[in-house]
């Protein structure tokens, strides 16, 4: 397991695009590569932070 979990690879930037590799749900041997602009990556990061805060509040 890495810092992002079992099914998420290390994000990387190339050619002005941010790519996030994740394991394909139906075929764990395949990887999907989600590509996004820098602004989209920032928005995703902020949304993930908000969701992490909500998840922590739900813990018992």
Rosetta silent file (secondary structure, phi, psi, omega in degrees, C-alpha in Angstrom):
SEQUENCE: XXXXXXXXXXXXXXXXXXXXXXXXXXXXXXXXXXXXXXXXXXXXXXXXXXXXXXXXXXXX
SCORE:     score description
SCORE:     0.000 S_00000001
   1 L     0.000  135.009  177.073    0.000    0.000    0.000 S_00000001
   2 E  -100.481 -169.558 -176.622    1.321    3.457   -0.855 S_00000001
   3 L   -65.328  -17.108 -175.525    0.421    6.842    0.610 S_00000001
   4 L  -105.830   -0.839 -177.534   -2.764    6.973   -1.501 S_00000001
   5 E   109.993  175.616 -175.947   -4.142    3.498   -0.832 S_00000001
   6 L   -68.346  -32.744 -169.019   -3.912    0.150   -2.600 S_00000001
   7 L  -109.771   15.477  179.670   -5.637    1.156   -5.813 S_00000001
   8 E  -126.533  126.721  179.489   -4.260    4.637   -6.499 S_00000001
   9 L   -87.308  179.538  178.406   -0.861    5.251   -8.059 S_00000001
  10 L   -72.013  119.838  176.616    1.454    8.214   -7.736 S_00000001
  11 L   -64.882  152.080  178.046   -0.023   11.225   -9.582 S_00000001
  12 E  -146.538  158.445  178.429    2.289   12.912  -12.064 S_00000001
  13 E  -114.492  134.633  178.786    2.428   15.993  -14.294 S_00000001
  14 E  -155.281  129.080  177.096    3.515   15.881  -17.913 S_00000001
  15 L    62.720   30.717  178.766    2.884   18.279  -20.780 S_00000001
  16 L    81.116    9.121 -179.461    0.710   20.586  -18.677 S_00000001
  17 E  -121.883  141.149  174.843   -1.657   17.766  -17.654 S_00000001
  18 E   -97.543  131.080  179.995   -2.009   16.057  -14.260 S_00000001
  19 E  -120.281  134.198  179.454   -2.544   12.298  -14.454 S_00000001
  20 E  -120.485  106.950  178.495   -3.875   10.112  -11.658 S_00000001
  21 E   -80.377  133.114  177.035   -3.460    6.362  -12.213 S_00000001
  22 E  -135.629  151.077  177.813   -6.073    4.154  -10.516 S_00000001
  23 E   -70.574  135.296  178.399   -6.781    0.421  -10.668 S_00000001
  24 L   -69.555  129.520 -172.654   -9.706   -0.427  -12.935 S_00000001
  25 L   -57.530  -46.380 -174.784  -12.584   -1.689  -10.745 S_00000001
  26 L   -81.598  -18.880 -178.388  -13.616   -4.669  -12.877 S_00000001
  27 L  -135.673   89.366 -174.320  -10.081   -5.738  -13.800 S_00000001
  28 L   -60.304  -10.729  177.365   -7.627   -5.276  -10.918 S_00000001
  29 L   -88.805   -6.302 -178.428   -4.702   -6.012  -13.248 S_00000001
  30 L  -108.661  147.438  177.848   -5.494   -2.944  -15.402 S_00000001
  31 E  -113.801  139.342  171.043   -4.841    0.696  -14.627 S_00000001
  32 E  -101.008  147.813  179.977   -6.907    3.687  -15.732 S_00000001
  33 E  -122.921  101.040  179.987   -5.192    7.037  -16.156 S_00000001
  34 E   -83.103  120.518 -178.913   -7.424    9.986  -15.376 S_00000001
  35 E  -107.952  141.294 -178.475   -6.012   13.156  -16.937 S_00000001
  36 E  -149.660  160.249  176.299   -7.028   16.664  -15.908 S_00000001
  37 L   -72.065  163.742  176.585   -5.958   20.263  -16.192 S_00000001
  38 H   -56.961  -40.409  178.927   -4.089   21.858  -13.281 S_00000001
  39 H   -65.534  -40.027  177.473   -7.267   23.745  -12.249 S_00000001
  40 H   -64.347  -39.121  178.216   -9.323   20.549  -12.319 S_00000001
  41 H   -63.938  -40.535  177.719   -6.678   18.815  -10.209 S_00000001
  42 H   -62.682  -44.718  179.240   -6.799   21.652   -7.672 S_00000001
  43 H   -63.226  -40.501  177.085  -10.592   21.442   -7.467 S_00000001
  44 H   -62.140  -43.295  178.744  -10.415   17.673   -7.026 S_00000001
  45 H   -59.848  -44.331  178.677   -7.857   18.101   -4.247 S_00000001
  46 H   -64.289  -40.673  179.021  -10.071   20.590   -2.425 S_00000001
  47 H   -64.966  -39.939  178.048  -13.107   18.314   -2.809 S_00000001
  48 H   -64.564  -38.297  176.762  -11.149   15.347   -1.451 S_00000001
  49 H   -62.640  -44.793  179.325  -10.076   17.390    1.570 S_00000001
  50 H   -61.529  -44.229  179.244  -13.693   18.363    2.244 S_00000001
  51 H   -65.051  -37.278  177.437  -14.826   14.734    1.928 S_00000001
  52 H   -63.443  -41.387  176.816  -12.033   13.567    4.243 S_00000001
  53 H   -62.172  -43.493  178.002  -13.185   16.086    6.864 S_00000001
  54 H   -62.732  -41.789  179.506  -16.792   14.859    6.503 S_00000001
  55 H   -62.989  -40.468  178.161  -15.668   11.230    6.830 S_00000001
  56 H   -62.939  -37.401  178.921  -13.740   12.017   10.023 S_00000001
  57 H   -66.672  -25.142 -178.282  -16.825   13.614   11.526 S_00000001
  58 H   -83.994  -13.125 -179.074  -18.772   10.417   10.842 S_00000001
  59 L   -65.603  145.395  178.673  -16.351    8.180   12.730 S_00000001
  60 L  -105.958    0.000    0.000  -17.624    6.808   16.003 S_00000001
